[in-house]
Amino acid sequence: MPIDRFHLPKRWDPTHCCVLCGLKIPTDADDPNVTHEREDWKAMAEKLQRRKRPSRRLASRSLIVPATDFENVEFRKNPPQWLCFHRTILDDPKTNKLQISGISHGYFGWYPRPAPVDPNRAVIYRGAIREDRRWNVEFHMANLFEPDWNREAGERVGYPIHVHCWLLLDRFIAHNVIKQNLRLFIQVIEEFWKANKEEWGRWVLHIPGDPDPEMDGCYEDGIHWLKRQSDVPKPMNIRVLDDEKSRPVHWPANPLRIPDIQELTERVTRSYNHLRLDRHPAKAANLPLDIAMIIIDTIYQSQPHSRQRIEDTRNILVAFGWILPNTYWQSRCNPQLVFEVDDLIKAGPVIDWAEFCLGLEELLLDEDWYCNSGLNNRGRILKLFKGIKEQFDKTIKQENRTERA
């Protein structure tokens, strides 16, 4: 039975949230700004807007692109747009069939727009307003905390997943393993969120210092690994102004790909040879490496995270021509969070690790950057993924033991 989108529901569906990170998915995501990320998408959207009489074919009213193209977009022009797009694990109680949908976004009426059946499709502009099973299906948000009245009524339910959360998860649990054990994965997701309900339904937008507790505060107060108790608080950059007061507004960007870190990587890779040739060893260059590292450690321990500390470190490296082990600088970059470090190590390009580390520290001088870049939110998501993975691995092992018994 088609969903009645325009009459007030007798019972409201649960809040539309990503079942991996627990953040709310915006329901008014019909803004075409995502099409501005690529010139060809922008041209196609403008062509769609010029149509006076839309085609009768539902699919032709939407802008559909290959899912891989969408997954590779960095959202440089409108970073928060990543929050609007999701895949959905669809569960049809009538057939007991699970499937992973293509990429969709937004609501129409009181419910999510139909999801593309083909996982290789991404609807990035407009979208169908009713079901056409040749290419899309309707669904209700699954209820993770109470008996699901939609499921009990035989209606299809869905478990939405941010596109970039899904890609990020592949770094910890391979997609092919999840697809082979999709029912078990859903079971783990439901159990995990029942035990971690305080992290569910959060809104990613927040305003540090706002009196509204739902808007106040960054994850872990925005304290990154370089901050010390002795640090002097720095004024935050003003991102949004209103009539009454001015406060910074944090809209965390895509946690998977952080453009500033990608640009830093490209810069230190290109500049590696140039930087090495410009260093003129002095007598102090003959110091044993462990002594040189102690001296650099002393600079770090005697000063708070600041531009002065970064410049002091750079200057002494250049003046004495010290080239410390790559592992020394890699360990200072918090590689568990900044996984680009491990990616670079595995890929094998020759880069200036000292400059990568110091460049990352420069980015973190901006008090807003840690949160707005998506790096702080990445830390929150990775912590959740750790719990999901532990529970999933345990469930898989139990299932395998049961099958062998």
Secondary structure as GFF3:
##gff-version 3
##sequence-region A 1 405
A	DSSP	three_ten_helix	32	37	.	.	.	ID=ss1
A	DSSP	alpha_helix	39	50	.	.	.	ID=ss2
A	DSSP	three_ten_helix	58	61	.	.	.	ID=ss3
A	DSSP	beta_strand	63	66	.	.	.	ID=ss4
A	DSSP	alpha_helix	67	71	.	.	.	ID=ss5
A	DSSP	three_ten_helix	79	84	.	.	.	ID=ss6
A	DSSP	beta_strand	85	92	.	.	.	ID=ss7
A	DSSP	beta_strand	97	100	.	.	.	ID=ss8
A	DSSP	beta_strand	104	105	.	.	.	ID=ss9
A	DSSP	beta_strand	107	108	.	.	.	ID=ss10
A	DSSP	beta_strand	111	112	.	.	.	ID=ss11
A	DSSP	beta_strand	115	116	.	.	.	ID=ss12
A	DSSP	beta_strand	121	125	.	.	.	ID=ss13
A	DSSP	beta_strand	136	137	.	.	.	ID=ss14
A	DSSP	beta_strand	140	141	.	.	.	ID=ss15
A	DSSP	alpha_helix	149	152	.	.	.	ID=ss16
A	DSSP	beta_strand	157	162	.	.	.	ID=ss17
A	DSSP	alpha_helix	163	169	.	.	.	ID=ss18
A	DSSP	alpha_helix	175	180	.	.	.	ID=ss19
A	DSSP	alpha_helix	182	195	.	.	.	ID=ss20
A	DSSP	three_ten_helix	197	199	.	.	.	ID=ss21
A	DSSP	three_ten_helix	219	222	.	.	.	ID=ss22
A	DSSP	beta_strand	240	241	.	.	.	ID=ss23
A	DSSP	beta_strand	246	247	.	.	.	ID=ss24
A	DSSP	alpha_helix	259	270	.	.	.	ID=ss25
A	DSSP	alpha_helix	272	277	.	.	.	ID=ss26
A	DSSP	three_ten_helix	283	286	.	.	.	ID=ss27
A	DSSP	alpha_helix	289	302	.	.	.	ID=ss28
A	DSSP	alpha_helix	307	320	.	.	.	ID=ss29
A	DSSP	alpha_helix	326	331	.	.	.	ID=ss30
A	DSSP	alpha_helix	340	347	.	.	.	ID=ss31
A	DSSP	alpha_helix	353	363	.	.	.	ID=ss32
A	DSSP	alpha_helix	369	372	.	.	.	ID=ss33
A	DSSP	alpha_helix	375	404	.	.	.	ID=ss34
###
